Structure formats: structure tokens, C-alpha cells
Amino acid sequence: MLKNWNYERKQKMVGFSFIVPWLIGFGVFTAFPLLYCLYMALNKVNFVTDHLEMTWLGLDNFNKALYEDAEIPNKLLQTFQQSLLIVPLIVVFALIMALMLNSKFPGRAFYRAVFFLPVMLTCGNLISTLTSQGQGSISVLQSGTAAALVAGIGGSLGETLKVVLDNFLVILWYSGVQMLLLIAGMQSINPSTYEAARIDGAGQWEILWTITLPGLMPFIFICVIYTIVDQFTASFNPILEVITHHSINISTGYGYASAIAWLYFLVILLVLLVVILIFRKSLGLTVQRKEKRA
């Protein structure tokens, strides 16, 4: 049978064989738990000695989370507002530092390692400990104008801004991977493009806006997607605390917690879809430029 296959078909099968282990791992460790979580969300889950007892409820857990429990929509809104503030902050900081670390200066490799070091050191438990002790803040951001601004805004947005200010340093520590991606993106831009721009009399500011940023758009898009997923699963995320609380609460249990988790999952998918639509035009323009150069 294999002898009758052409070369192209054989190459496709070779490529498919490389992703089979990933497909098996995805099915066992991601797809199955996700579907089982959805099944639990449709049931009342009770612990009975050595197993879980399921009582079918249908969409009751989802209706309770959306219409009866006012805490869930408020926490979802607070989480969305928090991410809306944090994601641009991390991406912009990573872009600025990538521009600086991509330039040539003595000790560049050392400084790159220093800025990437928090990615390897800040595990979930360490981040939780630092935030609980208030070690992720900058004192100047907790007093004076910043404190007055938070007090003046008030409401859920004020609480969200306070969380961002209280964890400002920790938030910046999350920019290591994005910084590395953006540096790789800058090095993928053809140096001859910069040389041609300098010959035409373009300054650094014009080069940044006409060459560097357009060329980095695919990498900025990846950074935004990565940051959104990373921040929606951060330890100081408000809705995750609610999910954890209900999962150990006897009166609600895993079923209700799973329903909240699925609502949260759908919110994340919606946010990612909006980001894809926002970047679609800029990514299309980048592809067109590359095709014209080719």
C-alpha cells in the first residue's frame, strides 16, 4: 500500500506522525478533562466515600451563576477590567525593553538574562506569596496622586486599578517571554530594509514607525494572545478565587464551580476573538508587504 503513495503523501504522513504524540496528549490531558468539566457543570456533584455522585441539573448551575449569584458577573467584569489594564501595560513595557535590549551595547547578553530571569523564578506559589505579602507594589504608586485617583474612581474599576497598582512589579515580571518574542521579531526584519531607509534620509523615529512596528505586528499579536491567556490564569485573578472557593464549598461543590469555570472559558474565547478581529487588518497588511517584497 505504501509503495503506491506518491512523495507528497508520504511527506504528509511523516509530518502527521510527529504531531501524533501531541494529539494523544491533548486528548488525554486537555480535551477529556475539559469535556468532563462540562459534564460536571451540568450536574450536582457530591462526594460519596470513594467516588463522585452526580445528580443531573441541566443548565441550572449556569442560570444560577448568571442570574441569581450577583457575585459572578461582578467578578467576571472585574477580571475583564483588570486584564484590559494589565495586558497593554505588559505588551508596551516588553516592546520598550525589547527595543532597548536589541540595540548593541556592552553586556547586552547579561541584561537580557536579567530581564528574563523572573520567568524562570516566579512560579505560581511564589507569585501568590509575594502578592499576599504586598511585595509586588511600588510605594510611590500607593500614595499621593495615584491613591487619590483610585479613591476618586471608586466602584469595581477603582478596585481593579488598586489591584494593578498593588501588583505593579509582579505584572512587569510577566513580560519576559513577550520581550524575548519581540527581540526575535526584530532580528527577523531584513537589515537591508533599515539600510535603504537610512540612505533615503529616514531618522530613527521614522524607521520605528514605518519599518520596525509594521514588521513586528505578527509578533505583537502573538504577545497579546499569550499575555491574555497568561493574565486570565494569574494567581491574583478575582474569578479564580471564586472558582476555588465554590469547588471546596459543600453547598455548591464541583458542579457549580465547573459552571463558573466554563463561563469564564467562554469569556476568554470571546476576548481572543475580538483581539483576532482587531489585528486581522494589520496582519493582512504585513502579509501583503512581504508578498510585494518577494
Buried (B, 14 or more C-beta within 10 A) or exposed (E): EEEEEEEEEEEEEEEEEEEEEEEEEEEEEEEEEBEEBBBBBBBBBBEEEEEEEBEEBEEBBBEBBBEEBEBBEBBBBBBBBBBBBBBEBBBEBBBEBBBEBBEEEEEEEEBBEEBBEBBEEBEEEEBEEBBEEEEBBEEEBBEEEBEEEBEEBEEBBBBBBBBBBBBBBBBBBBBBBBBBBBBEBBEEBEEEBBEEBEEEEBEEEEBEEEBBBBBBBBBBBBBBBBBBEBBBEBBBBBBBEBBEEBBEEEEBBBBBBBBBBBBBBEBBEEBBEEBEEEBEEBBEEBEEEEEEEE
